[in-house]
Amino acid sequence: MSGKNALISDHFYYFGNKPIPLPDELKPIIKEGQGHKSKSNEPYINEFIKWIENIPYKINSINGESQLKEEIMKIKDICSICSDGRYEEAIKDEEIGLDKC
């Protein structure tokens, strides 16, 4: 985690390891692989807003643990002693993110 990029928002939903499926009519907005979609999602904006505002989660809420945290825990078991510092730093980063919400 280099800290070069961050998303800052006062209007978000965080699902982490507890994602909820999109309805079929919104599945075309799913981007697979690297990169991003910009204008190709425009036809789905209103439908997405309608859907997200009606899910059973509060706005600005954390609904699951970070998927990265789970991966770090798995990797920890196979990493050498020299990686302990990086591991601890990554865990602190995750905890700081959860504490601020």
C-alpha positions, -999 to 999 in steps of 0.1 A, spaced: 0 0 0 18 30 -12 -8 56 -3 -7 73 -37 -44 69 -44 -74 74 -21 -111 78 -25 -127 104 -3 -164 106 0 -191 116 24 -216 94 6 -206 58 4 -214 21 11 -186 -3 19 -193 -40 15 -159 -55 18 -161 -93 21 -200 -91 23 -209 -79 -12 -245 -79 -24 -253 -89 -59 -265 -63 -85 -298 -69 -101 -296 -83 -136 -305 -50 -153 -274 -34 -137 -248 -61 -144 -236 -43 -176 -219 -18 -153 -195 -44 -139 -160 -39 -152 -137 -68 -153 -100 -64 -155 -80 -33 -153 -91 2 -162 -124 19 -157 -156 27 -175 -166 63 -178 -195 72 -201 -205 36 -208 -224 35 -175 -244 67 -181 -276 48 -191 -276 31 -158 -271 60 -134 -308 65 -124 -315 28 -121 -283 24 -99 -292 52 -76 -328 39 -72 -313 4 -64 -286 16 -40 -309 39 -21 -333 9 -14 -308 -16 -2 -311 -25 36 -278 -7 45 -272 28 59 -253 53 39 -217 58 50 -216 25 67 -191 -4 68 -209 -36 62 -180 -61 60 -143 -65 66 -117 -55 41 -110 -83 15 -74 -71 16 -72 -78 53 -83 -114 47 -56 -118 21 -30 -103 44 -39 -128 71 -36 -157 46 -2 -144 34 11 -139 69 12 -176 75 36 -182 46 57 -150 48 92 -149 63 101 -131 95 115 -101 75 80 -93 62 66 -88 98 71 -51 96 52 -47 64 25 -70 76 20 -50 108 19 -17 88 -8 -32 65 -29 -43 95 -26 -8 111 -37 8 78 -68 -14 77 -76 -7 114 -72 31 109 -96 30 80 -122 11 100 -118 33 131 -125 65 111 -159 54 99 
